[in-house]
């Protein structure tokens, strides 16, 4: 019968809709954000906005609808280090060697549910082994090391948090 597959699709859609929490991200005016920079200030702003959008999408995916996570990003140190090109026309490049250049992001967060604080902390999220993870389909995406690191952190901290 055709109704059973349609009911299954609708129930799966409803289950996905059960997760729709809210994440708000703000950044301090820290001079240490210079490590989030690209060659220009708008690249830095783009990097920070990309990280904020990624965290917001994780909230939609993992947090229950009644939960709100407020994240203040205190420090961003992207994987790798900036290297200046050898010719004047070349841009700076981020080179990741897997040494002491792992990604680090320090955050202060508060998780609330229906106005009640469930958890609040300040943490430095880091992935010292970032070059040894299996490549994903996002391997060529900008900030893929940082986003993979945030995925893991978010899942372990918030994916199964209930009231």
Steps between C-alpha positions, in 0.01 A plus 500: 500500500627849417402664828760319709804656323339844520433455873862393548627810321271724708609337826868539406438867417328550834790334682744735325286798595522397866852647498484870434677667789648844472865600515607862520866580444687817589867591481706700745718775362812305582829572326555123498242471221780602268571127476162462330614740234563442140697746296239774549260620771196386296647148480529504879138614528398231252681232702329608821159517332553154353579357844191673647273360226644155555430512874147626433438207263622255766240642738228443242621144459566391858319721753137443596267784402467637854878535545710807431878501495677834531863484389751780544814432298797632695790383283549342159822341380448326166691190398832563332688825466493782250783507249569787266532409133844529343390744232341840568188400307442187712261502792567362843430130536406297804738205530408212732790276597350314794756618750417759768258671261179321597169687506387651831184690581421630849133548580280596792152351476169473679244232415143583603170320478176690555694777675683263738881475477600138441871552458749784479876479444808638332700255289784490254411266218807357329595220263868423533465207260314692229712380206441132576124487468358325199411744228134568461312643206573841656877459464531790260247722680645805672543448875430127474740418786327751729150392396578131555642589842185702587277213377666259742492747790134585442392135475681402820375801699146558379357227274335298776436776753148482638311684766 
